[in-house]
Amino acid sequence: MGALTNAKSDRLISRKAIKRLKQEMHAEVVDNCSDFR
């Protein structure tokens, strides 16, 4: 039971981390695009 909960929370954390990474990457891409303008 504990291991299952840990795996679930790990997946949740990684999903949050991935979302944050994507947001940061997107922000960088937007910055680069605005530089080109």
C-alpha positions as MATLAB code, in Angstrom:
seq = 'MGALTNAKSDRLISRKAIKRLKQEMHAEVVDNCSDFR';
ca = [
       0.000    0.000    0.000;
       2.750    2.449    0.976;
       4.792    1.670   -2.126;
       1.757    2.201   -4.325;
       1.094    5.585   -2.725;
       4.735    6.546   -3.170;
       4.648    5.612   -6.846;
       1.472    7.629   -7.319;
       2.915   10.719   -5.616;
       6.158   10.331   -7.597;
       4.184   10.306  -10.828;
       2.251   13.351   -9.701;
       5.458   15.187   -8.826;
       7.094   14.281  -12.130;
       3.970   15.424  -13.980;
       4.190   18.785  -12.183;
       7.904   18.984  -12.939;
       7.296   18.202  -16.615;
       4.572   20.844  -16.781;
       6.920   23.411  -15.200;
       9.699   22.446  -17.618;
       7.353   22.822  -20.588;
       6.231   26.234  -19.340;
       9.858   27.354  -18.957;
      10.757   26.036  -22.408;
       7.700   27.756  -23.888;
       8.676   31.028  -22.197;
      12.181   30.719  -23.650;
      10.802   30.059  -27.129;
       8.512   33.086  -26.822;
      11.485   35.213  -25.711;
      13.515   34.011  -28.694;
      10.657   34.774  -31.073;
      10.256   38.287  -29.673;
      14.020   38.790  -30.178;
      13.641   37.987  -33.872;
      10.856   40.537  -34.348;
];
